């Protein structure tokens, strides 16, 4: 069976062209983003508003403090659970004792 060249010209070639266009635009996008990032970094260093060494140290200290506090959260949850169980048990005992004396 011979190829249907009309279908190939009208369907396949445009699809291949669109695919190549998408790949080309992806490359253009990557180049543009790199250019914008470099320009932004250059402007920040020229203005002096970039992250200085002192600011970077402060941020690292904050991150370290947050990482240290992450270990405390499960312990606090366990303590809260225990306190809730004690309160529930005390309330249950108090209601049970009150119901018996009321008879």
Secondary structure, DSSP 4 states (H G I P E B T S, - for coil): ----HHHIIIIIHHHHHHHHHHHHHHHHHHHHHHHHHHHHHHHHHHHT-S--HHHHHHHHHHHHHHHHHHHHHHHHHHHHHHHHHHHHHHHHHHHHHHHHHT-
